[in-house]
């Protein structure tokens, strides 16, 4: 899988690509990340934004460098799926992550300032949001999406079966987990987890998933 990132702040991804499932997926050749810096597609390195027509505060990223970067990213691929990270997009969930993980080539466009010239909407397939709040730019949202996808790719986690029981995978939250010590500040690990009875443990975890979802995210059960 290839994920391309179109951004004006390339360096923000340096550390991100060196840790966790993303790094493992890259090392196992199940994921390739390419970064396209908008400064390389502008007439001048700093000529990537301008004042908005009609007045108002803030700056807007120009359409030309974004479009040129998009064309470059598409080279060599028959099919491409272009996503604009935007607070106005559909809210990201695990179902969408699984859908995107099956696509051969994703292109993620990261906005900044007041956003990108609205004509970008004619050149994308979908807008995605990671939540109803505003970030400094789409780069952090892109990292969230990439990390979520990378965990589903071959070789990205030591135990692939652990991914299948994560929260949201089947519409429920995950069960609680404990480790040593058995007792801490008067709080004890549930006896069933110390019993060695794997069937009882599995049943307990199923019940806890439902209980936790009902308690913390009842909206998931309604869906």
ChimeraX attribute file (.defattr): number of C-alpha atoms within 10 A of each C-alpha:
attribute: neighborCount
match mode: 1-to-1
recipient: residues
	/A:1	17
	/A:2	17
	/A:3	20
	/A:4	19
	/A:5	26
	/A:6	26
	/A:7	25
	/A:8	26
	/A:9	16
	/A:10	15
	/A:11	11
	/A:12	13
	/A:13	16
	/A:14	9
	/A:15	8
	/A:16	15
	/A:17	17
	/A:18	12
	/A:19	10
	/A:20	14
	/A:21	23
	/A:22	27
	/A:23	19
	/A:24	22
	/A:25	23
	/A:26	20
	/A:27	13
	/A:28	14
	/A:29	15
	/A:30	16
	/A:31	22
	/A:32	16
	/A:33	15
	/A:34	12
	/A:35	19
	/A:36	20
	/A:37	19
	/A:38	25
	/A:39	19
	/A:40	16
	/A:41	19
	/A:42	19
	/A:43	11
	/A:44	9
	/A:45	12
	/A:46	11
	/A:47	15
	/A:48	22
	/A:49	22
	/A:50	12
	/A:51	14
	/A:52	15
	/A:53	7
	/A:54	5
	/A:55	7
	/A:56	8
	/A:57	9
	/A:58	12
	/A:59	17
	/A:60	20
	/A:61	23
	/A:62	22
	/A:63	16
	/A:64	17
	/A:65	21
	/A:66	28
	/A:67	17
	/A:68	14
	/A:69	22
	/A:70	23
	/A:71	10
	/A:72	12
	/A:73	21
	/A:74	17
	/A:75	10
	/A:76	7
	/A:77	9
	/A:78	8
	/A:79	12
	/A:80	18
	/A:81	16
	/A:82	20
	/A:83	21
	/A:84	25
	/A:85	25
	/A:86	27
	/A:87	19
	/A:88	14
	/A:89	16
	/A:90	15
	/A:91	14
	/A:92	16
	/A:93	15
	/A:94	16
	/A:95	12
	/A:96	14
	/A:97	18
	/A:98	15
	/A:99	10
	/A:100	17
	/A:101	19
	/A:102	13
	/A:103	14
	/A:104	15
	/A:105	21
	/A:106	23
	/A:107	23
	/A:108	29
	/A:109	26
	/A:110	23
	/A:111	23
	/A:112	19
	/A:113	15
	/A:114	16
	/A:115	20
	/A:116	22
	/A:117	18
	/A:118	11
	/A:119	11
	/A:120	15
	/A:121	13
	/A:122	7
	/A:123	13
	/A:124	17
	/A:125	12
	/A:126	15
	/A:127	19
	/A:128	21
	/A:129	21
	/A:130	21
	/A:131	15
	/A:132	11
	/A:133	8
	/A:134	11
	/A:135	15
	/A:136	11
	/A:137	19
	/A:138	26
	/A:139	24
	/A:140	17
	/A:141	21
	/A:142	25
	/A:143	18
	/A:144	14
	/A:145	22
	/A:146	24
	/A:147	19
	/A:148	19
	/A:149	23
	/A:150	25
	/A:151	20
	/A:152	19
	/A:153	23
	/A:154	16
	/A:155	21
	/A:156	23
	/A:157	18
	/A:158	11
	/A:159	9
	/A:160	14
	/A:161	9
	/A:162	9
	/A:163	13
	/A:164	12
	/A:165	15
	/A:166	15
	/A:167	15
	/A:168	15
	/A:169	15
	/A:170	12
	/A:171	16
	/A:172	22
	/A:173	21
	/A:174	19
	/A:175	18
	/A:176	9
	/A:177	9
	/A:178	10
	/A:179	8
	/A:180	7
	/A:181	9
	/A:182	13
	/A:183	11
	/A:184	9
	/A:185	5
	/A:186	6
	/A:187	9
	/A:188	11
	/A:189	15
	/A:190	13
	/A:191	10
	/A:192	14
	/A:193	17
	/A:194	11
	/A:195	10
	/A:196	10
	/A:197	10
	/A:198	12
	/A:199	9
	/A:200	13
	/A:201	16
	/A:202	13
	/A:203	11
	/A:204	15
	/A:205	18
	/A:206	14
	/A:207	13
	/A:208	17
	/A:209	20
	/A:210	19
	/A:211	16
	/A:212	16
	/A:213	21
	/A:214	16
	/A:215	10
	/A:216	11
	/A:217	14
	/A:218	14
	/A:219	10
	/A:220	13
	/A:221	11
	/A:222	7
	/A:223	6
